[in-house]
Amino acid sequence: MTPALRLTDLSKTFDLGKRLIGPPRARVRALQPLTLEVPSGETLGIVGESGCGKSTLARMLVGLLEPSTGRIEIEGAPLDRADPAAFGRRIQYVFQDPISSLNPRKTIRQIMEAPLRHLHGMTRAARAARIAEIFAAVNLRDAFLDRYPHEFSGGQAQRIGIARALAAEARILILDEPVSALDVSVQAQVLNLLADLKTQFGLTYLFISHDLAVVEAVSDRVAVLYFGSVVELGPAERIFARPRHPYTRLLADSAPVVGRRLAAPEGRETELPDPLNPPTGCAFRARCPRASALCATVPALRPDGDGTEVACHHPLDPEQG
Amino acid sequence: MSFLRLLARNRLALAGLVVMACVCLLALVTPLLPLAAPDITDTGNRFRPPFSEGALLGTDHLGRDLLSRLLWGTRLSLAVGLAAAVTAAVLGAAIGIVAGFYGGRTDNLIMRGVDMLMAFPYILLALAIVAALGPGLMNALIAVAAVNIPFFARNIRGVTVGIAHKEFVDAARLSGMSDLRIVLTEILPNVVPVIVIAMSTTVGWMILETAGLSFLGLGSQPPVADLGSMLGEARAALITSPHTSVVPGAMILVIVMAINLLGDGVRDALDPRLKSGALNRPLPATQVARDAPVPAAQGGAALLSIDGLKTEFRVKGRVYRAVGGVDLDVRPGECLGLVGESGSGKSVTALSVMGLVASPPGVITGGSVHFDGQDLIGARYETLRRIRGDRVAYIFQDPQATLHPLYTIGTQLVEAIRAHHAVPRAEARARAVDLLGAVRIPNAAARIDSYPHELSGGMRQRVGIAMALANDPDVIIADEPTTALDVTVQAQILALLDELRRARGLAILFITHDFGVVAQLCDRVAVMYAGRIVETGPTDAILSRPAHPYTARLMACVPAPGGGRRRLATIPGLPPSVDDLPAGCAFAGRCDLVQDTCRRGEITLDPLTADRAVRCPTPLRAGAPAS
């Protein structure tokens, strides 16, 4: 079966300090070449800290950023950036901040109609019917359609954002921190809704988050990003319980958990590497307790049994808790 | 409608509106009025004074009726000024939107061109344009419009850049909209208020510029009158017949004054920042209006004791009871967690302690905050100022917003120390370096001269903590200090806070929405819902056996790591709005254990065991495990 999404050597380099003519002052590699397949119907979780490249990846996938190298295939066909409408029908995006992703000067109906009109060229009657259908699916009342975005709570606004993404009838949704701006009780409602919609419409999700517990609760597989590269990819039920990469272990140990005593799992001064002055070899080397001379070469992401891939010269023992 | 009401609140703007309405009306009906012909010369009747027969305002050097010329001239000047303003606004806005929307090289080229236009003094530029095109009113209009285009272009570009990077523009692109459509339907509606504001403040200026060109003889050509040319022609007779200059001069003054007053009013009424109250400077301390007797401090050994605290926001006739009677106390060396969802009143509680709730609209209507035996609510501002930052310090959520971007962190730390202690600058600086070391900023002596934007989020929050520690406070109130940080950094910051409080005997009031953080750092916890504390007690006891149904349900919503893929528990519905709280328990509407008693009367916070209390008539059995 063709995978829903196939990325080949996808990477992104940003130019800093652009000048009117001539080369930029500096270049920053936001995403190292990435090769990845997402089977149809899967939820792939992507975790990482700020600056790890997860938003860059997401924005490239929906065509908001141009990749520096590599290609994106959606359901077997390469993506063509020239036509945003063709893009929008195949892959959609749910934004982190539900309020700022809705134009404050448009009614919800105008916002919902945009994808139906511009991507599918539907008539007015067809649009109304489709909007009613989608609103029913995300548990929103039709009465909301003539209101403006500022009249909604964060949870309702995020439902509207999800409804807009569904209206495009794309089979793949990129969910970029869809619940991090919401209160926990509302967060759970939205996560359950996403799970229901996935079954109902046969969707494939890329779920980006910094919250390990949330990612684990919704994903089939999880990819851990560090400094622009995938360091570990594995089944969600295993990856944080029995991490293979030392960075995954650090993330799992740092998450505050009820019933675990406070302990800073690493030295207190450590920081992310400077992107303008990237380290050689493994990017995690300076923070890693297992680092050795071997780590001066960049480890490749390679299979490591039971569906796991890990980019580490000294992976942790899988039997270790 | 609300726009007009806002405008009318500004008396001067209203006066300007009335005057402008009268002038415009006069200009419109000028052709219908029984006036003498404006351009007929009658040299026999030169320089007749005002109020002479047949010429109410007198006549000019060619014996033409001044009143008639004034009204026709006003008509012409207004028309030209407005036309120039509209032209400049449309072209300037178009340039600004294109530059701001496309950015990069397009932006660079366009804006450098605009900069070049701005490098010339405006009158020189206008003169050059008129000189190239030849004199005449139409050419004066073109010159004035061209001179003002850069002002609009720069203003609108700035606003457009902000809007073009908003997520709703990305969303529109993903909805298949073309660039032109995005500019017209997404960007333009959000820019229009700025265009109107910019126009309303410059129309008067443009009328003045047109008059200036006419005054120099480059605008309207004889015999046609506009205000500037009338003034120019009267110049020779300024001493002998001053009325010929005073009449058009006074009209220019009236028009420009009225337009500017109106323009300022329009700006104030339209600008969202001003509308949201950026112009009402908050009082230095929250207003206090307590009618009930002040409660005495309850917590015996407590350093900070909050008793029956009530804080309201009074907005447009509605009263939002953000804090509805909160009791808390913190002992030295203790960390108390205050947990709740957004809108539960946890931050307002924290800000009320030092009178930092913005007033208006915030008012403390009851209760007391005893710090070291002294009631801070209603204390003199000088007292509060002495304690703020010295004995009681705050750490806020976003260090990016709380640190001043234009000063180095060292300057800000030194200022924080010297605000309370008269120590020499060098000594304060040495102390600042020590503080940065204490919060584990590597290479503190070098980092002290960094600006906030040069530090990472985690490092900035360390600076925020260093600033809170600057004067060795007794109490730290930390409002979601790690929410904006990554987990690995959060773990470092929490460990630092924990170590500091143990080493220094700090009392910490820690506000958060995260039970995991509470569990790791806090000795005791208080859970807030709709402005009141619903449950309080030792952290371990509450997290393992919550007694209030809200605490239990909220904890169940948080996915615990290690649970694998699953459906999450939810709490249906939303918290009640604090301007319309139901009788009885505020959670009753969402609680699945609700009974009739829950919806009646006042539900009190009753002791459950020696050190726990719960605001629920039918608490969950203590001992029942968390669901």
Interface residues (C-beta under 8 A of the other chain):
Chain A: K18 L20 E49 S50 R59 V62 G63 L64 P84 A85 F87 G88 R89 Q92 Y93 F95 Q96 D97 S100 S101 L102 N103 P104 R105 K106 A114 P115 H118 L119 S153 G154 G155 G161 R164 A168 D183 V184 S185 V186 Q187 A188 Q189 L191 N192 A195 H210 L212 A213 V214 E216 A217 V218 S219 D220 A236 E237 F240 A241 L250 L251 A252 D253 S254 A255 P256 V257 V258 G259 R260 R261 L262 A263 A264 P265 E266 R268 E269 T270 E271 L272
Chain B: G104 R105 N108 L109 K166 E167 F168 D170 A171 A172 R173 L174 S175 G176 M177 R181 T185 E186 P189 N190 E341 S342 R440 I441 P442 S456 G457 G458 M459 D486 V487 T488 V489 Q490 A491 Q492 L494 A495 L496 D498 H513 D514 F515 G516 V517 A519 Q520 L521 L543 R553 L554 M555 C557 V558 P559 A560 P561 G562 G563 G564 R565 R566 R567 L568 A569 T570 I571 P572 L574
